[in-house]
Amino acid sequence: MDADNIVPFEAQTPPRSSATSMKNTLVEKAAEIVPDPLVLINLVSKRVAQLNQGRSPLVNALPSMGFADIALTEIIEGKIKLREVEADA
């Protein structure tokens, strides 16, 4: 291979997105309300499924927000809550 044909390539790190830090903040705030990570994941997943089926958001959603962001915001604002189900004795 001729040295003239070699083009140096320097990998660039992508710029940090403010959206990522916002999402992390949403997760942290929601985790204060629903401290069990597995329960929080299930709650967000079920709400995302509802939103995918056409349910309306319960909060003012920005166009840049995904369904998971909407679900987390709903949890933070107290619009959706975890309902305790009693086990049959």
Helices and strands as residue ranges (DSSP letters): G 3-5, H 18-33, H 37-52, H 67-76
